[in-house]
Amino acid sequence: MIAVLVAGNAIGTIYYGKKEALELAFGKGAQVEILSLFLTDSQVEEIEQLARAKLESKLFTFYVGRNEGELLGYAAIESHTVRTKPETLLIILTSRGELDKIYTLAFHEPPEYQPPQRWFAQLYHRQITELNLNYGIQGITGATLSSRAAVSSARKVLAIYQVVIKEKY
């Protein structure tokens, strides 16, 4: 008797680890500071209202990149569930807090649901109020949930920056 084992739904790709992600954000040789934020109830409320999205935790981590003391920018690693499986994005802000780049670090849904890198470009350098799917940002046929999740993650990171980091760091 022959038994065959099949890995059901063995879908998922990890594109970058944390070290590679931070090099994408700030370049090789940059000094990276970990900024752990413990959000208050009032900050959570303000962030959720601004982002139009719910935060899963009051703890959030930003990475601050510097090169010889000069601020390069900020990065956040944002994980969320798209449909039933996780996606992890690297969201990079300029030193002035503008959305600069987004990279997919890991995607565990079927590959046809993943937004291509060129799609993220339409999000860059927009104000948080301009990040609305189908209102200036084109959706992706067949990847609606993925595009919604990416836009929501970008809004959350921008909102946290505006509420907690902008005036203090």
C-alpha positions in Angstrom: 0.0 0.0 0.0 1.4 3.4 -1.0 0.4 6.5 1.0 0.7 9.9 -0.5 0.9 13.0 1.6 -0.2 16.2 0.1 0.4 19.6 1.7 -3.0 21.3 1.3 -2.9 25.0 0.5 0.9 25.2 0.9 0.7 28.7 -0.6 2.8 31.6 0.7 5.9 33.4 -0.1 8.3 35.2 2.2 10.2 37.8 0.2 12.3 39.6 2.8 13.4 39.0 6.4 13.5 41.8 8.9 17.2 42.6 8.2 16.6 42.8 4.4 13.5 44.9 5.0 15.3 47.5 7.0 18.0 47.7 4.3 15.3 48.3 1.8 13.9 51.1 3.9 17.2 52.9 4.8 20.0 51.3 2.8 23.0 49.3 4.0 25.0 50.8 6.8 22.2 53.0 8.2 21.7 53.1 11.9 18.3 51.8 12.9 16.6 52.7 16.1 13.6 50.7 17.4 10.9 53.0 18.6 8.4 51.0 20.6 5.1 52.9 21.1 2.7 52.2 23.9 -0.5 53.9 22.8 -2.9 55.4 25.3 -6.7 54.9 24.9 -7.1 58.5 23.7 -4.3 58.0 21.1 -5.9 54.8 19.9 -9.2 56.5 19.5 -7.6 59.4 17.6 -5.6 57.1 15.4 -8.6 54.9 14.6 -10.7 57.9 13.7 -8.0 59.4 11.5 -7.1 56.0 9.8 -10.7 54.9 9.5 -9.4 51.5 10.7 -9.3 49.5 13.9 -5.9 48.9 15.6 -5.3 45.4 16.8 -3.0 46.4 19.6 -1.9 49.3 21.7 1.8 48.4 21.0 3.3 49.5 17.7 6.9 49.5 16.5 8.5 52.1 14.2 12.0 51.8 12.9 13.9 55.1 12.7 16.7 55.2 10.1 19.7 57.5 10.4 22.9 58.0 8.5 25.7 59.8 10.3 23.0 61.4 12.5 20.8 62.6 9.6 17.2 61.3 9.8 16.5 59.2 6.7 12.9 58.3 7.6 10.6 55.8 9.4 9.5 52.3 8.7 6.8 50.1 10.1 6.2 46.4 9.5 2.4 45.9 9.3 0.9 42.4 9.4 -2.8 41.7 8.8 -5.1 39.0 7.5 -6.2 39.6 3.9 -8.9 37.0 3.4 -8.0 34.1 5.6 -4.2 34.2 5.5 -1.6 36.8 6.6 0.2 39.5 4.6 3.1 41.5 5.9 4.0 44.9 4.4 6.9 47.2 5.0 5.6 50.8 5.0 8.3 53.5 4.6 7.8 57.1 5.4 10.2 60.0 4.5 11.8 62.0 7.3 8.8 64.4 6.9 6.3 61.6 7.4 5.2 61.2 3.8 4.3 57.7 2.5 7.4 56.9 0.4 7.4 53.2 -0.4 5.6 50.0 0.4 7.0 46.5 -0.1 5.4 43.1 0.4 7.5 41.2 2.9 5.3 38.1 3.0 2.1 37.0 1.3 0.3 33.8 2.1 -2.8 34.1 0.0 -2.8 32.8 -3.6 -0.3 34.8 -5.7 -3.1 36.1 -8.0 -4.5 38.1 -5.0 -1.2 39.9 -4.4 -1.0 43.6 -5.6 2.0 44.1 -7.8 4.8 46.5 -6.7 3.8 49.0 -9.4 0.3 49.2 -7.9 1.6 50.6 -4.6 3.2 53.6 -6.4 -0.2 55.2 -6.7 -0.3 55.5 -2.8 3.0 57.3 -2.5 3.2 60.9 -1.3 -0.6 61.2 -0.7 -2.2 62.7 2.3 -4.0 60.3 4.6 -7.3 61.8 3.5 -6.5 60.9 -0.1 -5.9 57.2 0.6 -9.3 55.9 -0.5 -9.7 52.9 -2.7 -11.7 53.8 -5.9 -11.4 57.5 -5.1 -8.2 58.4 -6.8 -6.7 55.0 -6.1 -7.5 52.2 -8.6 -8.4 48.9 -7.2 -7.2 45.6 -8.6 -9.7 43.2 -10.2 -9.4 39.9 -8.4 -7.4 41.4 -5.5 -9.9 43.7 -3.9 -9.4 42.5 -0.4 -5.6 42.7 -0.7 -5.8 46.3 -2.1 -8.2 47.3 0.7 -5.9 45.8 3.3 -2.8 47.6 1.9 -4.6 51.0 1.9 -5.9 50.4 5.4 -2.3 49.6 6.6 -0.9 52.7 5.0 -3.6 54.8 6.6 -2.8 53.3 10.1 0.9 53.9 9.8 0.4 57.5 8.7 -2.2 58.1 11.5 0.2 56.7 14.1 3.0 58.9 12.8 0.7 62.0 12.8 -0.7 61.4 16.3 2.4 60.0 18.2 5.6 60.7 16.3 5.3 63.9 14.3 5.7 66.4 17.1 7.7 64.3 19.5 10.6 62.7 17.5 
